[in-house]
Amino acid sequence: MDNCSMHQKGQISWGDLRYLRVLHCDADGNSIVGEMVCAASISQDLLEIFKALYVAAYPIEKMRLIDYYYGDDEASMYDNNSSCFNQRSITAGGKTSKHSYGVAVDINPKYNPYYKVKGVGKAIVRPEGSSDYLHREETFPYKIVKGDLCYRLFKQHGFHWGGDWLSGKDYQHFEK
């Protein structure tokens, strides 16, 4: 299965995953049908979270299957695509990502980048071109901040937010 979210066997089976179709709103208030694959264990949580976000017109720009991007997480993030399941390593290297098990969700990743300093002054920012959005005091669309509706809903459902991490920040990332 080249060029798709399921790259290798053994981490999770197709039977342990669920396909979701949910409505979401963009920053202009347009209703859009989104698609996401996630672990069965969090599917009901995500349905409830996305329903509440939709009712509140909380902006999510895109929600396409990662396969639309041939499993390329960087391309998906750069396009500000919100996604969940994708068998891959963590951004900073080596270890298997929680996305490989379908239990991590990235929301509006271009505007909520991953940031970590490795070594002396070497910063990693993903997706590329999103450094301006590290200025969290600025106002811009699709931004997730501690205490906003997206943050509260994911926390109420038992998710951890990457914006709370101490060793780096992943403002787009919620995991269970």
MDTraj code that builds the backbone (N, CA, C; nanometers):
import mdtraj as md
import numpy as np

residues = "MET ASP ASN CYS SER MET HIS GLN LYS GLY GLN ILE SER TRP GLY ASP LEU ARG TYR LEU ARG VAL LEU HIS CYS ASP ALA ASP GLY ASN SER ILE VAL GLY GLU MET VAL CYS ALA ALA SER ILE SER GLN ASP LEU LEU GLU ILE PHE LYS ALA LEU TYR VAL ALA ALA TYR PRO ILE GLU LYS MET ARG LEU ILE ASP TYR TYR TYR GLY ASP ASP GLU ALA SER MET TYR ASP ASN ASN SER SER CYS PHE ASN GLN ARG SER ILE THR ALA GLY GLY LYS THR SER LYS HIS SER TYR GLY VAL ALA VAL ASP ILE ASN PRO LYS TYR ASN PRO TYR TYR LYS VAL LYS GLY VAL GLY LYS ALA ILE VAL ARG PRO GLU GLY SER SER ASP TYR LEU HIS ARG GLU GLU THR PHE PRO TYR LYS ILE VAL LYS GLY ASP LEU CYS TYR ARG LEU PHE LYS GLN HIS GLY PHE HIS TRP GLY GLY ASP TRP LEU SER GLY LYS ASP TYR GLN HIS PHE GLU LYS".split()
xyz = np.array([
    [0.0841, -0.1197, 0.0000],
    [0.0000, 0.0000, 0.0000],
    [0.0874, 0.1245, 0.0000],
    [0.1558, 0.1486, -0.1074],
    [0.2378, 0.2684, -0.1169],
    [0.1495, 0.3918, -0.1237],
    [0.2076, 0.5029, -0.0813],
    [0.1431, 0.6340, -0.0898],
    [0.0093, 0.6403, -0.0178],
    [0.0019, 0.5796, 0.0989],
    [-0.1189, 0.5940, 0.1788],
    [-0.0816, 0.5978, 0.3254],
    [-0.1796, 0.6173, 0.4097],
    [-0.1555, 0.6324, 0.5528],
    [-0.1119, 0.5031, 0.6199],
    [-0.1419, 0.3871, 0.5608],
    [-0.1028, 0.2577, 0.6186],
    [0.0221, 0.2105, 0.5453],
    [0.1391, 0.2381, 0.6033],
    [0.2663, 0.2076, 0.5382],
    [0.3220, 0.0706, 0.5733],
    [0.2910, 0.0227, 0.6930],
    [0.3489, -0.1041, 0.7369],
    [0.2507, -0.1796, 0.8240],
    [0.2706, -0.3083, 0.8338],
    [0.1819, -0.3915, 0.9142],
    [0.2305, -0.3956, 1.0581],
    [0.1398, -0.4246, 1.1499],
    [0.1774, -0.4527, 1.2865],
    [0.1419, -0.3476, 1.3888],
    [0.1377, -0.2188, 1.3516],
    [0.1097, -0.1160, 1.4504],
    [-0.0384, -0.1110, 1.4859],
    [-0.1226, -0.1180, 1.3864],
    [-0.2678, -0.1163, 1.4073],
    [-0.3306, -0.1789, 1.2827],
    [-0.4429, -0.2437, 1.3012],
    [-0.5090, -0.3050, 1.1854],
    [-0.6217, -0.2143, 1.1366],
    [-0.6609, -0.2345, 1.0124],
    [-0.7717, -0.1567, 0.9573],
    [-0.8968, -0.1741, 1.0437],
    [-0.9156, -0.2917, 1.1027],
    [-1.0330, -0.3172, 1.1855],
    [-1.0374, -0.2358, 1.3134],
    [-0.9226, -0.1841, 1.3559],
    [-0.9155, -0.1022, 1.4770],
    [-0.9303, 0.0468, 1.4475],
    [-0.9532, 0.0791, 1.3208],
    [-0.9674, 0.2182, 1.2795],
    [-1.1116, 0.2483, 1.2406],
    [-1.1473, 0.3750, 1.2463],
    [-1.2801, 0.4188, 1.2049],
    [-1.2666, 0.5376, 1.1096],
    [-1.3551, 0.5396, 1.0106],
    [-1.3627, 0.6502, 0.9154],
    [-1.4727, 0.7446, 0.9621],
    [-1.4393, 0.8728, 0.9762],
    [-1.5366, 0.9723, 1.0194],
    [-1.5620, 1.0729, 0.9083],
    [-1.6879, 1.1095, 0.8930],
    [-1.7277, 1.2230, 0.8082],
    [-1.7968, 1.3202, 0.9015],
    [-1.7419, 1.4400, 0.9098],
    [-1.7964, 1.5392, 1.0027],
    [-1.8049, 1.6747, 0.9341],
    [-1.8987, 1.7542, 0.9782],
    [-1.9079, 1.8916, 0.9313],
    [-1.8135, 1.9789, 1.0127],
    [-1.7535, 2.0760, 0.9446],
    [-1.6745, 2.1768, 1.0145],
    [-1.6900, 2.3073, 0.9390],
    [-1.6538, 2.4175, 1.0047],
    [-1.6628, 2.5505, 0.9456],
    [-1.5238, 2.6060, 0.9223],
    [-1.5062, 2.6796, 0.8117],
    [-1.3798, 2.7492, 0.7922],
    [-1.3896, 2.8874, 0.8577],
    [-1.2859, 2.9690, 0.8443],
    [-1.2823, 3.0997, 0.9103],
    [-1.3892, 3.1954, 0.8579],
    [-1.4410, 3.1683, 0.7385],
    [-1.5479, 3.2519, 0.6822],
    [-1.6868, 3.2013, 0.7203],
    [-1.6936, 3.0932, 0.7984],
    [-1.8217, 3.0379, 0.8407],
    [-1.8836, 2.9414, 0.7424],
    [-1.8118, 2.9070, 0.6352],
    [-1.8630, 2.8106, 0.5383],
    [-1.8624, 2.6701, 0.5972],
    [-1.9704, 2.5957, 0.5763],
    [-1.9783, 2.4568, 0.6213],
    [-1.9100, 2.3664, 0.5200],
    [-1.8266, 2.2758, 0.5706],
    [-1.7499, 2.1849, 0.4865],
    [-1.7625, 2.0447, 0.5436],
    [-1.7751, 1.9444, 0.4567],
    [-1.7737, 1.8054, 0.5004],
    [-1.6276, 1.7609, 0.5068],
    [-1.5854, 1.7176, 0.6241],
    [-1.4484, 1.6716, 0.6431],
    [-1.4427, 1.5215, 0.6619],
    [-1.3239, 1.4660, 0.6381],
    [-1.2997, 1.3230, 0.6544],
    [-1.1765, 1.3022, 0.7402],
    [-1.1831, 1.1980, 0.8237],
    [-1.0711, 1.1659, 0.9105],
    [-1.0768, 1.0182, 0.9449],
    [-0.9601, 0.9553, 0.9569],
    [-0.9494, 0.8184, 1.0068],
    [-0.8843, 0.8267, 1.1444],
    [-0.9400, 0.7521, 1.2393],
    [-0.8886, 0.7528, 1.3761],
    [-0.9026, 0.6125, 1.4358],
    [-0.8455, 0.5932, 1.5525],
    [-0.8629, 0.4676, 1.6252],
    [-1.0079, 0.4573, 1.6719],
    [-1.0601, 0.3364, 1.6720],
    [-1.1971, 0.3142, 1.7204],
    [-1.2125, 0.3664, 1.8627],
    [-1.1067, 0.3560, 1.9427],
    [-1.1128, 0.3944, 2.0839],
    [-1.1394, 0.5430, 2.1056],
    [-1.1124, 0.6287, 2.0065],
    [-1.1379, 0.7717, 2.0232],
    [-1.2441, 0.8238, 1.9264],
    [-1.3036, 0.7376, 1.8480],
    [-1.3967, 0.7831, 1.7441],
    [-1.5175, 0.8564, 1.8025],
    [-1.5759, 0.8049, 1.9092],
    [-1.6922, 0.8716, 1.9687],
    [-1.6526, 1.0066, 2.0279],
    [-1.5354, 1.0128, 2.0918],
    [-1.4858, 1.1405, 2.1437],
    [-1.4756, 1.2431, 2.0315],
    [-1.4145, 1.2028, 1.9203],
    [-1.3958, 1.2962, 1.8093],
    [-1.5284, 1.3400, 1.7491],
    [-1.6233, 1.2485, 1.7357],
    [-1.7552, 1.2870, 1.6844],
    [-1.8190, 1.3930, 1.7738],
    [-1.8106, 1.3759, 1.9041],
    [-1.8677, 1.4734, 1.9978],
    [-1.7926, 1.6060, 1.9924],
    [-1.6598, 1.6003, 1.9869],
    [-1.5791, 1.7229, 1.9813],
    [-1.6086, 1.8002, 1.8538],
    [-1.6059, 1.7315, 1.7389],
    [-1.6269, 1.8022, 1.6125],
    [-1.7696, 1.8541, 1.5999],
    [-1.8663, 1.7851, 1.6574],
    [-2.0039, 1.8364, 1.6562],
    [-2.0116, 1.9674, 1.7337],
    [-1.9516, 1.9707, 1.8522],
    [-1.9539, 2.0922, 1.9335],
    [-1.8767, 2.2062, 1.8658],
    [-1.7644, 2.1753, 1.8025],
    [-1.6883, 2.2775, 1.7302],
    [-1.7693, 2.3324, 1.6133],
    [-1.8392, 2.2443, 1.5434],
    [-1.9216, 2.2873, 1.4298],
    [-2.0368, 2.3773, 1.4758],
    [-2.1062, 2.3360, 1.5797],
    [-2.2187, 2.4146, 1.6315],
    [-2.1721, 2.5549, 1.6714],
    [-2.0508, 2.5642, 1.7256],
    [-1.9956, 2.6928, 1.7685],
    [-1.9267, 2.7680, 1.6540],
    [-1.9256, 2.7099, 1.5340],
    [-1.8579, 2.7672, 1.4164],
    [-1.7094, 2.7903, 1.4429],
    [-1.6490, 2.7019, 1.5232],
    [-1.5045, 2.7087, 1.5483],
    [-1.4328, 2.6748, 1.4170],
    [-1.3405, 2.7591, 1.3724],
    [-1.2828, 2.7402, 1.2389],
    [-1.1791, 2.6278, 1.2272],
    [-1.2030, 2.5398, 1.1337],
    [-1.1079, 2.4366, 1.0916],
    [-1.1019, 2.4490, 0.9403],
    [-0.9853, 2.4805, 0.8870],
    [-0.9781, 2.5105, 0.7437],
    [-1.0026, 2.3884, 0.6559],
    [-0.9325, 2.2778, 0.6847],
    [-0.9452, 2.1580, 0.6018],
    [-0.9422, 2.0344, 0.6893],
    [-1.0093, 1.9308, 0.6423],
    [-1.0061, 1.8009, 0.7085],
    [-1.0196, 1.6949, 0.5989],
    [-0.9049, 1.6633, 0.5421],
    [-0.8989, 1.5634, 0.4345],
    [-0.8223, 1.4419, 0.4842],
    [-0.8492, 1.3285, 0.4240],
    [-0.7724, 1.2095, 0.4570],
    [-0.6263, 1.2330, 0.4220],
    [-0.5373, 1.1818, 0.5039],
    [-0.3941, 1.1981, 0.4811],
    [-0.3530, 1.1356, 0.3478],
    [-0.4306, 1.0407, 0.2993],
    [-0.4026, 0.9778, 0.1699],
    [-0.4114, 1.0792, 0.0555],
    [-0.4883, 1.1860, 0.0743],
    [-0.4947, 1.2935, -0.0248],
    [-0.3551, 1.3507, -0.0504],
    [-0.2701, 1.3429, 0.0530],
    [-0.1326, 1.3936, 0.0476],
    [-0.0319, 1.2788, 0.0332],
    [-0.0801, 1.1617, -0.0084],
    [0.0040, 1.0427, -0.0269],
    [0.0801, 1.0072, 0.1016],
    [0.0163, 1.0309, 0.2168],
    [0.0768, 0.9978, 0.3453],
    [0.1861, 1.0937, 0.3882],
    [0.2057, 1.2040, 0.3164],
    [0.3121, 1.3004, 0.3457],
    [0.2624, 1.4007, 0.4498],
    [0.3066, 1.3815, 0.5748],
    [0.2619, 1.4654, 0.6849],
    [0.3006, 1.6117, 0.6645],
    [0.4201, 1.6365, 0.6143],
    [0.4645, 1.7748, 0.5923],
    [0.3727, 1.8455, 0.4921],
    [0.3376, 1.7790, 0.3833],
    [0.2483, 1.8383, 0.2834],
    [0.1102, 1.8649, 0.3429],
    [0.0610, 1.7724, 0.4231],
    [-0.0685, 1.7888, 0.4881],
    [-0.0674, 1.9082, 0.5835],
    [0.0374, 1.9161, 0.6656],
    [0.0470, 2.0284, 0.7596],
    [0.0581, 2.1610, 0.6868],
    [0.1422, 2.1666, 0.5842],
    [0.1635, 2.2897, 0.5089],
    [0.0323, 2.3393, 0.4474],
    [-0.0551, 2.2474, 0.4101],
    [-0.1852, 2.2813, 0.3531],
    [-0.2899, 2.3120, 0.4611],
    [-0.2472, 2.3148, 0.5863],
    [-0.3338, 2.3391, 0.7022],
    [-0.4462, 2.2364, 0.7125],
    [-0.4110, 2.1122, 0.6862],
    [-0.5074, 2.0033, 0.6920],
    [-0.5101, 1.9412, 0.8318],
    [-0.6265, 1.9315, 0.8898],
    [-0.6443, 1.8647, 1.0192],
    [-0.6591, 1.7154, 0.9940],
    [-0.5822, 1.6347, 1.0674],
    [-0.5808, 1.4906, 1.0411],
    [-0.5525, 1.4125, 1.1687],
    [-0.5623, 1.2810, 1.1565],
    [-0.5385, 1.1934, 1.2710],
    [-0.4446, 1.0793, 1.2314],
    [-0.4988, 0.9700, 1.1782],
    [-0.4192, 0.8506, 1.1514],
    [-0.3214, 0.8695, 1.0360],
    [-0.1952, 0.8339, 1.0627],
    [-0.0912, 0.8278, 0.9600],
    [0.0278, 0.7540, 1.0210],
    [0.0625, 0.6406, 0.9663],
    [0.1765, 0.5663, 1.0200],
    [0.3044, 0.6403, 0.9862],
    [0.3709, 0.6907, 1.0922],
    [0.4927, 0.7696, 1.0733],
    [0.5683, 0.7818, 1.2051],
    [0.6891, 0.8332, 1.1964],
    [0.7689, 0.8620, 1.3150],
    [0.7300, 0.9983, 1.3694],
    [0.7692, 1.0258, 1.4935],
    [0.7451, 1.1581, 1.5501],
    [0.8259, 1.2607, 1.4719],
    [0.7872, 1.3860, 1.4804],
    [0.8508, 1.4916, 1.4026],
    [0.9996, 1.5032, 1.4313],
    [1.0392, 1.4932, 1.5567],
    [1.1799, 1.5123, 1.5931],
    [1.2647, 1.3877, 1.5696],
    [1.2079, 1.2802, 1.5194],
    [1.2875, 1.1632, 1.4835],
    [1.2408, 1.0333, 1.5450],
    [1.3037, 0.9261, 1.5051],
    [1.2977, 0.7906, 1.5518],
    [1.1719, 0.7246, 1.6009],
    [1.1195, 0.7640, 1.7142],
    [1.0088, 0.6923, 1.7761],
    [0.8825, 0.6960, 1.6911],
    [0.7996, 0.5947, 1.7105],
    [0.6719, 0.5875, 1.6402],
    [0.5757, 0.6914, 1.6963],
    [0.5130, 0.7656, 1.6083],
    [0.4173, 0.8682, 1.6464],
    [0.2863, 0.8057, 1.6936],
    [0.2174, 0.8751, 1.7825],
    [0.0840, 0.8310, 1.8248],
    [-0.0155, 0.8381, 1.7083],
    [0.0186, 0.9132, 1.6044],
    [-0.0646, 0.9156, 1.4838],
    [-0.0673, 0.7775, 1.4182],
    [0.0383, 0.7001, 1.4365],
    [0.0456, 0.5649, 1.3795],
    [-0.0588, 0.4720, 1.4391],
    [-0.1068, 0.5062, 1.5575],
    [-0.2085, 0.4264, 1.6255],
    [-0.3465, 0.4917, 1.6169],
    [-0.3538, 0.6070, 1.5512],
    [-0.4816, 0.6761, 1.5337],
    [-0.5344, 0.7420, 1.6582],
    [-0.4472, 0.7725, 1.7548],
    [-0.4917, 0.8328, 1.8806],
    [-0.4386, 0.9746, 1.9001],
    [-0.3857, 1.0348, 1.7932],
    [-0.3393, 1.1735, 1.7969],
    [-0.4039, 1.2501, 1.6819],
    [-0.4442, 1.3723, 1.7106],
    [-0.5138, 1.4561, 1.6141],
    [-0.4397, 1.5886, 1.6022],
    [-0.4170, 1.6339, 1.4807],
    [-0.3594, 1.7655, 1.4558],
    [-0.4685, 1.8547, 1.3979],
    [-0.4861, 1.9717, 1.4599],
    [-0.5889, 2.0663, 1.4180],
    [-0.5216, 2.1935, 1.3658],
    [-0.5572, 2.2343, 1.2446],
    [-0.5049, 2.3565, 1.1832],
    [-0.3530, 2.3696, 1.2006],
    [-0.2770, 2.2718, 1.1519],
    [-0.1341, 2.2659, 1.1827],
    [-0.0486, 2.3816, 1.1317],
    [-0.0845, 2.4420, 1.0210],
    [-0.0026, 2.5521, 0.9700],
    [-0.0009, 2.6693, 1.0678],
    [-0.1129, 2.6942, 1.1320],
    [-0.1254, 2.8068, 1.2240],
    [-0.0964, 2.7688, 1.3697],
    [-0.0691, 2.6422, 1.3922],
    [-0.0403, 2.5901, 1.5262],
    [0.0807, 2.4971, 1.5163],
    [0.1973, 2.5535, 1.4856],
    [0.3127, 2.4707, 1.4500],
    [0.3745, 2.3924, 1.5656],
    [0.4536, 2.2948, 1.5237],
    [0.5415, 2.2200, 1.6130],
    [0.6714, 2.2993, 1.6238],
    [0.7250, 2.3097, 1.7459],
    [0.8496, 2.3832, 1.7669],
    [0.9333, 2.3138, 1.8730],
    [1.0601, 2.2936, 1.8411],
    [1.1519, 2.2349, 1.9391],
    [1.2936, 2.2790, 1.9053],
    [1.3729, 2.3053, 2.0082],
    [1.5134, 2.3379, 1.9901],
    [1.5933, 2.2114, 2.0137],
    [1.6756, 2.1755, 1.9151],
    [1.7643, 2.0585, 1.9262],
    [1.9074, 2.1080, 1.9144],
    [1.9876, 2.0724, 2.0117],
    [2.1257, 2.1176, 2.0087],
    [2.1355, 2.2649, 2.0415],
    [2.2470, 2.3238, 2.0068],
    [2.2716, 2.4647, 2.0383],
    [2.2066, 2.5538, 1.9330],
    [2.0926, 2.6103, 1.9694],
    [2.0262, 2.7065, 1.8839],
    [1.9648, 2.6550, 1.7554],
    [1.9575, 2.5246, 1.7382],
    [1.8977, 2.4698, 1.6162],
    [1.7496, 2.4429, 1.6411],
    [1.6656, 2.5251, 1.5840],
    [1.5214, 2.5118, 1.6039],
    [1.4584, 2.4323, 1.4906],
    [1.3648, 2.3469, 1.5277],
    [1.2838, 2.2734, 1.4320],
    [1.1443, 2.3334, 1.4378],
    [1.0932, 2.3772, 1.3245],
    [0.9570, 2.4296, 1.3153],
    [0.8890, 2.3565, 1.2004],
    [0.7740, 2.2962, 1.2298],
    [0.6979, 2.2236, 1.1291],
    [0.5520, 2.2646, 1.1366],
    [0.4873, 2.2876, 1.0242],
    [0.5414, 2.2758, 0.8897],
    [0.6334, 2.3927, 0.8570],
    [0.7161, 2.3724, 0.7553],
    [0.8029, 2.4806, 0.7100],
    [0.7165, 2.5998, 0.6716],
    [0.7687, 2.7180, 0.6993],
    [0.6958, 2.8399, 0.6649],
    [0.5961, 2.8845, 0.7696],
    [0.5917, 2.8165, 0.8835],
    [0.4926, 2.8520, 0.9857],
    [0.5541, 2.9235, 1.1059],
    [0.6791, 2.9652, 1.0954],
    [0.7475, 3.0311, 1.2074],
    [0.6746, 3.1545, 1.2583],
    [0.6114, 3.2296, 1.1684],
    [0.5396, 3.3496, 1.2110],
    [0.4292, 3.3167, 1.3111],
    [0.3775, 3.1961, 1.3062],
    [0.2656, 3.1584, 1.3930],
    [0.3115, 3.1075, 1.5296],
    [0.4415, 3.1126, 1.5550],
    [0.4925, 3.0826, 1.6891],
    [0.4690, 3.1992, 1.7839],
    [0.4397, 3.3161, 1.7301],
    [0.4109, 3.4351, 1.8111],
    [0.2667, 3.4241, 1.8605],
    [0.2486, 3.3522, 1.9674],
    [0.1146, 3.3145, 2.0134],
    [0.0350, 3.4319, 2.0685],
    [0.1019, 3.5454, 2.0959],
    [0.0293, 3.6630, 2.1437],
    [-0.0395, 3.7368, 2.0284],
    [-0.0006, 3.7050, 1.9049],
    [-0.0605, 3.7676, 1.7863],
    [-0.2006, 3.7101, 1.7604],
    [-0.2819, 3.7855, 1.6886],
    [-0.4149, 3.7400, 1.6499],
    [-0.4107, 3.6953, 1.5040],
    [-0.4561, 3.5733, 1.4798],
    [-0.4657, 3.5215, 1.3441],
    [-0.5674, 3.4082, 1.3433],
    [-0.6239, 3.3798, 1.2252],
    [-0.7275, 3.2756, 1.2188],
    [-0.6703, 3.1378, 1.2476],
    [-0.7534, 3.0495, 1.2932],
    [-0.7228, 2.9074, 1.3132],
    [-0.6274, 2.8809, 1.4302],
    [-0.5987, 2.9800, 1.5124],
    [-0.5058, 2.9630, 1.6242],
    [-0.5752, 2.8927, 1.7413],
    [-0.5063, 2.7942, 1.7988],
    [-0.5524, 2.7265, 1.9203],
    [-0.4747, 2.7835, 2.0371],
    [-0.5451, 2.8244, 2.1404],
    [-0.4799, 2.8728, 2.2619],
    [-0.5385, 2.8002, 2.3826],
    [-0.4583, 2.7937, 2.4861],
    [-0.5033, 2.7305, 2.6096],
    [-0.6307, 2.8007, 2.6564],
    [-0.7336, 2.7214, 2.6813],
    [-0.8603, 2.7751, 2.7296],
    [-0.9643, 2.7999, 2.6215],
    [-0.9247, 2.7980, 2.4927],
    [-1.0273, 2.8192, 2.3899],
    [-1.1144, 2.6944, 2.3772],
    [-1.2182, 2.7029, 2.2954],
    [-1.3154, 2.5945, 2.2861],
    [-1.2518, 2.4635, 2.2416],
    [-1.1669, 2.4681, 2.1413],
    [-1.1020, 2.3456, 2.0925],
    [-1.0213, 2.2807, 2.2051],
    [-0.9405, 2.3589, 2.2716],
    [-0.8599, 2.3102, 2.3844],
    [-0.9493, 2.2478, 2.4917],
    [-1.0535, 2.3200, 2.5330],
    [-1.1421, 2.2720, 2.6401],
    [-1.2107, 2.1407, 2.6032],
    [-1.2603, 2.1309, 2.4803],
    [-1.3314, 2.0092, 2.4394],
    [-1.2383, 1.8881, 2.4377],
    [-1.1204, 1.9035, 2.3810],
    [-1.0271, 1.7911, 2.3801],
    [-0.9870, 1.7526, 2.5227],
    [-0.9612, 1.8507, 2.6075],
    [-0.9243, 1.8210, 2.7470],
    [-1.0390, 1.7503, 2.8203],
    [-1.1627, 1.7945, 2.7983],
    [-1.2790, 1.7314, 2.8619],
    [-1.2921, 1.5842, 2.8223],
    [-1.2424, 1.5501, 2.7053],
    [-1.2486, 1.4125, 2.6568],
    [-1.1204, 1.3346, 2.6872],
    [-1.0353, 1.3901, 2.7726],
    [-0.9177, 1.3172, 2.8198],
    [-0.7935, 1.3248, 2.7327],
    [-0.7907, 1.4179, 2.6391],
    [-0.6732, 1.4341, 2.5533],
    [-0.5702, 1.5250, 2.6204],
    [-0.4448, 1.5076, 2.5832],
    [-0.3360, 1.5947, 2.6250],
    [-0.3017, 1.6852, 2.5070],
    [-0.2655, 1.8112, 2.5371],
    [-0.2351, 1.9092, 2.4328],
    [-0.0851, 1.9313, 2.4218],
    [-0.0337, 1.9290, 2.2996],
    [0.1078, 1.9524, 2.2755],
    [0.1540, 2.0924, 2.3109],
    [0.0632, 2.1855, 2.3243],
    [0.0980, 2.3211, 2.3671],
    [0.1344, 2.3279, 2.5142],
    [0.1024, 2.2231, 2.5899],
    [0.1376, 2.2159, 2.7321],
    [0.2717, 2.1469, 2.7561],
    [0.3311, 2.0909, 2.6516],
    [0.4565, 2.0180, 2.6688],
    [0.5672, 2.1125, 2.7133],
    [0.6629, 2.0601, 2.7898],
    [0.7739, 2.1402, 2.8407],
    [0.8968, 2.1347, 2.7507],
    [0.9194, 2.0232, 2.6831],
    [1.0416, 2.0064, 2.6034],
    [1.0305, 2.0623, 2.4617],
    [0.9205, 2.1166, 2.4282],
    [0.8915, 2.1736, 2.2975],
    [0.7431, 2.2018, 2.2940],
    [0.6956, 2.2560, 2.1877],
    [0.5526, 2.2857, 2.1747],
    [0.5011, 2.2270, 2.0445],
    [0.3803, 2.1720, 2.0521],
    [0.3124, 2.1196, 1.9344],
    [0.1674, 2.1681, 1.9446],
    [0.1475, 2.2924, 1.9065],
    [0.0191, 2.3599, 1.9288],
    [-0.0971, 2.2985, 1.8538],
    [-0.0715, 2.2230, 1.7503],
    [-0.1752, 2.1596, 1.6702],
    [-0.2217, 2.0257, 1.7265],
    [-0.1466, 1.9690, 1.8200],
    [-0.1506, 1.8269, 1.8548],
    [-0.2298, 1.7974, 1.9832],
    [-0.3241, 1.7038, 1.9697],
    [-0.3965, 1.6481, 2.0842],
    [-0.3818, 1.4961, 2.0773],
    [-0.3531, 1.4339, 2.1896],
    [-0.3374, 1.2887, 2.1904],
    [-0.3976, 1.2282, 2.3160],
    [-0.4348, 1.1015, 2.3020],
    [-0.4943, 1.0279, 2.4143],
    [-0.4125, 0.9055, 2.4422],
])
top = md.Topology()
chain = top.add_chain()
for i, resn in enumerate(residues, 1):
    res = top.add_residue(resn, chain, resSeq=i)
    for name in ("N", "CA", "C"):
        top.add_atom(name, md.element.get_by_symbol(name[0]), res)
traj = md.Trajectory(xyz[None], top)
